[in-house]
Amino acid sequence: MKKNIPFYRYEYLYKCYGKKIIKIIDKVASAGRYIMQKELKNFEKNFAKFTNSKYCIGVSNATDGLQMLLMAGGIKKGDEILVSMHTMIATASAIHFTGAKPILLDIKESDYLIDEKKIEKKISSKTRAIIVTQLNGRVADMEKILRISKKYNLKIFEDSAQALGAYYKKKHAGTFGYGGCFSFYPAKILGCLGDGGAVITNNKLIYEKILALRDHGRLHNDIKIWGFNARLDNIEAATLDYLLKKVPNFIRKRRKLANTYYSNLKSVIELKLPPEPNKNKINYDSFQNYEVCAKDSYKLSQFLKKNNVGTLKQWGGKSLNNFNKLKMGNVDKKSNETFKNLLMLPMNISVSQNEVIYISNLIKKFYGYRAKNI
């Protein structure tokens, strides 16, 4: 019997928590507390605590947050910033709009994150920083990256939009350098009912600069610098504060689903799977996505589509094409081939264990393996 498993069920969160969310909206709206009120402050305090950071600034979205973080961190026109080739164009655009130039870094076959062995060859006299994209709910090898940054006096910023709840050696994503940005796009582990984001930092000067930048350059009702209108509104902040308490359970479910994928697909030699969740003692992955490297990935995605299973290629599968149009430099052939073969399978709290088994059996069938209960 065929199932219908979209890549993401956008209505699911509201179906589960809509009654509570309506009450939250009514409470905020009836009091007229829409912008920069206590709900935002409460969320910022609780999010900072969750990520074990000193400061949190709620912002309009992760892209704006990253741009403001770079500006607060002193990035300026003419600087070169190293960035993973496997990241959304938004990461590069945040660099561009500071006046700096993004330079692409290669990725590893093992986890599709920055290949730290390839960093040094991309460093020039203009290189000022590395943006580490913490992808799919996994933190990169920060020990090696920090060692390189110290050697060359480079600043570290983190695009942690996909890494809420992820740890490297018991340290939360976004806490390794000057700061990290997070996305609350609806499909994220912690999603709101629209756009939203946050920046975390342990640096008070960075914190105060971003506070001003997000609110037209104002700090304590005094214009300090040129700024933006990039605030997180109170209704979204209150909703996020409520859902933040549920994030540990959301992540536990995702990790169980990842274990089910792994146990059912580990014998399929045409696939390279993410690291097994419970066997890694360095990384604690939160599995924002379950991205595999698959032989004939396009044909596999079409086969799954015919069987009503949604898949997705990150960034539309065109990250490198977009970067090439914008003249951001080259990556090696291996990184390019790895990227072309990547495919994301359904991974979120609306997916059941039985659905993961069903998807796994379809994949086995596609590659000619025995598959039961399809």
C-alpha positions as CSV (number, residue, x, y, z in Angstrom):
1,M,0.0,0.0,0.0
2,K,1.4,3.4,-1.1
3,K,1.9,6.1,1.5
4,N,2.1,9.8,1.0
5,I,5.2,11.2,2.8
6,P,6.0,14.8,1.8
7,F,9.5,16.1,2.5
8,Y,8.1,18.3,5.2
9,R,4.5,18.7,6.6
10,Y,4.3,22.4,7.1
11,E,0.9,22.3,8.7
12,Y,2.0,19.7,11.3
13,L,3.4,22.1,14.0
14,Y,0.2,24.1,14.0
15,K,-2.0,21.0,14.1
16,C,-0.1,19.8,17.2
17,Y,0.3,23.1,19.1
18,G,-2.1,25.5,17.4
19,K,-4.5,25.9,20.3
20,K,-1.6,27.0,22.6
21,I,-0.2,29.2,19.9
22,I,-3.5,31.0,19.4
23,K,-3.6,31.7,23.2
24,I,-0.1,33.1,23.0
25,I,-1.0,35.3,20.0
26,D,-4.2,36.5,21.8
27,K,-2.2,37.4,25.0
28,V,0.4,39.4,23.1
29,A,-2.0,41.1,20.8
30,S,-4.6,42.0,23.4
31,A,-1.8,43.7,25.4
32,G,-0.5,45.5,22.3
33,R,3.0,44.2,22.9
34,Y,4.2,43.7,19.3
35,I,7.8,44.9,19.1
36,M,10.7,44.8,21.5
37,Q,8.7,43.9,24.6
38,K,9.1,41.4,27.4
39,E,8.3,38.3,25.3
40,L,11.4,39.0,23.2
41,K,13.6,39.6,26.2
42,N,12.3,36.3,27.8
43,F,13.0,34.3,24.7
44,E,16.5,35.8,24.3
45,K,17.3,35.0,27.9
46,N,16.1,31.4,27.5
47,F,17.7,30.8,24.2
48,A,21.1,32.0,25.5
49,K,20.7,29.6,28.4
50,F,19.8,26.7,26.0
51,T,22.9,27.3,23.9
52,N,25.1,28.0,27.0
53,S,26.0,31.5,25.7
54,K,26.1,34.8,27.5
55,Y,24.0,36.8,25.0
56,C,21.2,36.3,22.5
57,I,19.7,38.9,20.1
58,G,16.4,38.0,18.4
59,V,16.5,39.1,14.7
60,S,14.3,39.0,11.6
61,N,16.0,36.0,10.1
62,A,19.4,34.2,10.1
63,T,20.7,35.9,7.0
64,D,20.2,39.4,8.5
65,G,21.7,38.0,11.7
66,L,24.8,36.8,10.0
67,Q,25.4,40.0,8.2
68,M,25.0,42.0,11.4
69,L,27.3,39.6,13.2
70,L,30.0,40.1,10.5
71,M,29.7,43.9,10.7
72,A,29.8,43.9,14.5
73,G,32.9,41.6,14.2
74,G,34.8,44.2,12.1
75,I,34.4,42.7,8.6
76,K,34.7,45.4,6.0
77,K,35.1,46.1,2.3
78,G,38.1,44.4,0.7
79,D,38.3,41.6,3.2
80,E,38.2,37.9,2.1
81,I,36.1,35.5,4.0
82,L,36.4,31.7,3.6
83,V,33.0,29.9,3.4
84,S,31.9,26.3,2.6
85,M,30.8,25.6,-0.9
86,H,27.9,23.5,0.7
87,T,25.9,26.3,2.1
88,M,22.9,28.5,1.2
89,I,23.6,31.5,-1.0
90,A,22.5,33.6,2.0
91,T,25.7,32.8,3.8
92,A,27.7,34.3,0.9
93,S,25.3,37.2,0.5
94,A,25.8,38.2,4.1
95,I,29.5,38.4,3.3
96,H,28.9,40.4,0.1
97,F,26.7,43.0,1.7
98,T,29.5,43.8,4.2
99,G,31.7,44.7,1.2
100,A,33.8,41.6,1.7
101,K,34.4,38.8,-0.8
102,P,33.4,35.2,-0.1
103,I,36.0,32.5,-1.0
104,L,34.8,28.9,-1.4
105,L,36.1,26.0,0.6
106,D,36.0,22.3,-0.3
107,I,33.9,19.8,1.7
108,K,34.6,16.3,3.1
109,E,33.0,13.2,1.7
110,S,32.4,11.9,5.3
111,D,30.0,14.6,6.5
112,Y,29.8,17.3,3.7
113,L,31.2,20.0,6.1
114,I,34.3,22.1,5.6
115,D,37.4,20.1,4.8
116,E,39.8,21.6,7.3
117,K,42.7,20.0,5.4
118,K,42.0,22.3,2.4
119,I,41.6,25.6,4.4
120,E,45.2,26.8,4.4
121,K,45.7,26.7,0.6
122,K,42.8,29.2,0.3
123,I,44.2,31.7,2.8
124,S,45.6,35.0,1.3
125,S,46.9,38.3,2.6
126,K,43.3,39.6,2.5
127,T,41.7,36.7,4.4
128,R,40.2,37.9,7.6
129,A,37.8,35.2,8.8
130,I,36.2,31.8,8.3
131,I,32.4,31.3,8.3
132,V,31.8,27.7,9.4
133,T,28.5,26.3,8.2
134,Q,27.3,23.8,10.8
135,L,25.2,21.8,8.4
136,N,22.3,19.3,8.9
137,G,22.5,19.5,12.7
138,R,26.2,18.6,12.8
139,V,29.1,20.7,14.1
140,A,32.4,20.7,12.1
141,D,35.8,19.6,13.5
142,M,36.2,22.9,15.4
143,E,39.3,21.9,17.2
144,K,41.3,21.7,13.9
145,I,39.5,24.8,12.4
146,L,40.3,26.9,15.6
147,R,43.9,25.8,15.4
148,I,44.2,27.1,11.9
149,S,42.4,30.3,12.7
150,K,44.8,31.0,15.6
151,K,47.8,30.2,13.4
152,Y,46.7,32.8,10.8
153,N,44.9,35.2,13.1
154,L,41.5,34.6,11.5
155,K,38.2,35.4,13.1
156,I,35.6,32.6,13.4
157,F,31.9,33.1,12.7
158,E,29.3,30.3,12.6
159,D,26.3,29.9,10.3
160,S,24.4,27.6,12.7
161,A,21.1,28.0,11.0
162,Q,20.8,24.2,10.8
163,A,22.5,23.3,14.1
164,L,20.3,24.1,17.0
165,G,20.9,21.5,19.7
166,A,24.1,20.2,18.1
167,Y,27.3,19.8,20.0
168,Y,31.0,19.3,19.4
169,K,32.9,18.0,22.5
170,K,29.9,19.1,24.6
171,K,30.1,22.7,23.3
172,H,27.0,24.0,21.5
173,A,27.0,25.2,17.9
174,G,27.5,28.9,17.6
175,T,29.7,29.3,20.6
176,F,33.2,28.7,19.2
177,G,34.1,32.1,17.8
178,Y,32.7,35.6,17.7
179,G,29.2,34.3,17.5
180,G,26.7,32.2,15.6
181,C,23.4,32.8,13.9
182,F,20.3,30.5,14.0
183,S,17.2,30.3,11.7
184,F,13.6,29.8,12.9
185,Y,12.3,29.2,9.4
186,P,9.2,26.8,9.8
187,A,11.1,23.7,8.7
188,K,13.8,24.1,11.3
189,I,14.1,22.1,14.5
190,L,12.8,25.2,16.3
191,G,10.5,26.9,13.8
192,C,8.1,29.8,14.0
193,L,5.0,30.6,11.8
194,G,7.1,32.8,9.4
195,D,10.6,34.1,9.4
196,G,12.8,34.6,12.5
197,G,16.3,34.2,13.7
198,A,18.8,34.8,16.5
199,V,22.4,35.6,17.0
200,I,24.4,34.3,20.1
201,T,27.7,35.6,21.3
202,N,29.9,35.7,24.4
203,N,31.3,39.0,23.5
204,K,29.6,42.0,25.1
205,L,30.7,44.5,22.4
206,I,29.4,42.3,19.6
207,Y,26.1,42.0,21.6
208,E,25.7,45.7,22.0
209,K,26.6,46.4,18.3
210,I,24.0,43.9,17.0
211,L,21.4,45.3,19.4
212,A,21.9,48.6,17.8
213,L,22.2,47.3,14.2
214,R,18.9,45.4,14.4
215,D,16.9,48.5,15.5
216,H,17.9,51.3,13.1
217,G,21.2,51.8,14.9
218,R,19.5,52.7,18.2
219,L,20.8,51.6,21.6
220,H,19.0,52.9,24.8
221,N,16.9,55.2,22.5
222,D,20.0,56.9,21.2
223,I,21.3,56.5,17.6
224,K,24.8,55.1,17.7
225,I,25.4,53.8,14.2
226,W,23.7,53.2,10.8
227,G,21.4,50.2,11.3
228,F,18.6,48.1,9.9
229,N,15.0,47.2,10.7
230,A,15.8,43.6,11.5
231,R,13.9,42.8,14.8
232,L,12.2,39.6,15.9
233,D,8.6,40.5,16.6
234,N,7.0,39.7,20.0
235,I,4.4,37.2,18.7
236,E,7.1,35.1,17.1
237,A,9.3,35.4,20.1
238,A,6.6,34.3,22.5
239,T,5.7,31.3,20.2
240,L,9.4,30.3,20.0
241,D,9.8,30.6,23.7
242,Y,7.0,28.1,24.2
243,L,8.3,25.7,21.6
244,L,11.9,26.0,22.8
245,K,11.0,23.8,25.8
246,K,10.0,21.0,23.4
247,V,13.3,21.1,21.4
248,P,15.1,18.4,23.4
249,N,12.2,16.0,22.6
250,F,12.1,17.1,19.0
251,I,15.8,16.2,18.7
252,R,15.5,12.9,20.5
253,K,12.8,11.9,17.9
254,R,15.0,13.0,15.0
255,R,17.9,10.9,16.4
256,K,15.7,7.9,16.7
257,L,14.6,8.4,13.1
258,A,18.3,8.7,12.0
259,N,19.1,5.4,13.8
260,T,16.2,3.8,11.9
261,Y,17.5,5.1,8.6
262,Y,21.0,3.9,9.5
263,S,20.1,0.4,10.6
264,N,17.9,-0.1,7.5
265,L,20.2,1.4,4.9
266,K,23.8,0.7,6.1
267,S,24.0,-2.4,3.8
268,V,23.2,-0.4,0.7
269,I,26.6,0.2,-0.9
270,E,25.3,2.8,-3.3
271,L,24.7,5.1,-0.4
272,K,26.9,7.0,1.9
273,L,25.0,7.7,5.1
274,P,25.5,10.4,7.8
275,P,27.5,9.1,10.9
276,E,25.6,6.7,13.1
277,P,24.0,8.8,15.9
278,N,24.9,6.7,18.9
279,K,28.4,5.7,18.0
280,N,30.0,9.2,17.9
281,K,31.5,10.4,21.2
282,I,32.7,13.7,19.8
283,N,29.7,15.0,18.0
284,Y,26.1,15.1,19.2
285,D,24.1,15.6,16.0
286,S,20.6,17.1,16.2
287,F,19.7,15.9,12.6
288,Q,18.1,19.0,11.1
289,N,18.3,17.0,7.9
290,Y,19.1,13.5,6.9
291,E,21.3,14.0,3.8
292,V,22.8,11.0,2.0
293,C,25.3,10.8,-0.9
294,A,23.6,8.5,-3.4
295,K,24.5,6.9,-6.7
296,D,22.1,8.2,-9.4
297,S,20.6,10.6,-6.9
298,Y,18.3,12.3,-9.4
299,K,16.9,9.0,-10.6
300,L,16.4,7.9,-7.0
301,S,14.6,11.1,-6.2
302,Q,12.3,10.6,-9.2
303,F,11.6,7.0,-8.1
304,L,10.7,8.1,-4.6
305,K,8.5,10.9,-6.0
306,K,6.5,8.4,-8.1
307,N,5.9,6.5,-4.8
308,N,4.7,9.7,-3.1
309,V,7.9,10.3,-1.0
310,G,9.3,13.8,-1.1
311,T,13.0,14.5,-1.2
312,L,15.0,17.6,-1.5
313,K,18.4,18.7,-2.9
314,Q,19.7,21.5,-0.6
315,W,19.8,24.9,-2.2
316,G,17.9,23.5,-5.2
317,G,21.0,21.4,-6.1
318,K,22.5,24.6,-7.7
319,S,24.8,25.9,-5.0
320,L,27.9,25.8,-7.2
321,N,26.1,27.1,-10.3
322,N,25.0,30.1,-8.3
323,F,28.4,30.6,-6.8
324,N,30.1,30.4,-10.2
325,K,27.7,33.1,-11.6
326,L,28.9,35.3,-8.8
327,K,32.6,34.5,-9.4
328,M,33.4,33.2,-6.0
329,G,36.2,30.9,-7.0
330,N,36.6,27.1,-7.6
331,V,36.3,23.9,-5.6
332,D,38.0,20.6,-6.4
333,K,36.4,17.9,-8.5
334,K,35.7,15.6,-5.6
335,S,33.8,18.3,-3.7
336,N,31.8,19.1,-6.8
337,E,30.9,15.4,-7.4
338,T,29.9,14.9,-3.8
339,F,27.6,17.9,-3.9
340,K,25.9,16.7,-7.1
341,N,25.0,13.3,-5.5
342,L,23.6,14.6,-2.2
343,L,19.9,14.1,-1.5
344,M,17.9,14.8,1.7
345,L,15.3,12.3,2.9
346,P,12.3,13.2,5.1
347,M,13.5,14.0,8.6
348,N,11.3,15.8,11.1
349,I,8.9,15.3,14.0
350,S,5.9,14.5,11.7
351,V,7.7,11.4,10.2
352,S,7.0,8.1,11.9
353,Q,9.4,5.1,12.4
354,N,7.2,3.1,10.0
355,E,7.4,5.8,7.4
356,V,11.2,5.7,7.6
357,I,11.2,1.9,7.2
358,Y,8.9,2.3,4.2
359,I,11.2,4.9,2.6
360,S,14.2,2.7,3.3
361,N,12.6,-0.3,1.7
362,L,11.8,1.8,-1.4
363,I,15.4,2.8,-1.6
364,K,16.5,-0.8,-1.4
365,K,14.1,-1.7,-4.1
366,F,15.5,1.1,-6.4
367,Y,19.0,-0.3,-6.0
368,G,17.9,-3.9,-6.5
369,Y,18.0,-5.1,-2.9
370,R,15.4,-7.2,-1.2
371,A,12.8,-5.0,0.4
372,K,9.8,-6.2,2.4
373,N,6.5,-4.5,3.4
374,I,6.3,-2.0,0.5
